[in-house]
Each structure stands twice: as C-alpha cells, then as structure tokens.
Amino acid sequence: MLPEKISNDLCSLNPKEMKATLSIFMEIDAQTSKVL
C-alpha cells in the first residue's frame, strides 16, 4: 500500500486537477530488442 499522502494527493486522478507528467518515446530494434 502507498502512504496516504501519495495515494490521496500526489498519485490521485482527481478531476479538474493539474498534474505533472513525463513522457518518453523510445525506438526499439525489432531484432535485438535494444533501444536505438
């Protein structure tokens, strides 16, 4: 279980509430499964 502060605030998906995000796009070689 996550601590209450994290589960009820930082990681919650409350409607109309702004949250920080991080997106990463990676290309993976189909033959070697290595990140290009």
C-alpha positions in Angstrom: 0.0 0.0 0.0 1.1 3.5 -0.7 1.3 6.1 2.1 -1.9 8.2 2.3 -0.2 11.5 1.2 0.9 9.8 -2.1 -2.3 7.8 -2.8 -4.7 10.6 -1.9 -2.8 13.5 -3.3 0.3 13.1 -5.5 -0.9 10.0 -7.4 -4.6 10.6 -7.4 -6.6 11.2 -10.5 -8.9 13.9 -9.2 -11.0 15.6 -11.9 -10.0 19.1 -13.0 -6.8 18.9 -11.1 -3.5 19.7 -12.8 -0.7 17.1 -12.5 2.9 17.0 -13.7 3.6 14.5 -16.4 6.6 13.0 -18.1 6.5 11.3 -21.5 9.3 9.3 -23.1 9.3 8.0 -26.7 11.8 5.2 -27.5 12.5 3.3 -30.7 13.3 -0.3 -30.1 15.1 -2.6 -32.7 12.8 -5.5 -33.5 15.6 -7.9 -33.9 17.8 -7.1 -31.0 15.3 -5.5 -28.6 17.8 -2.7 -28.0 16.8 0.9 -27.6 18.1 2.9 -30.6 
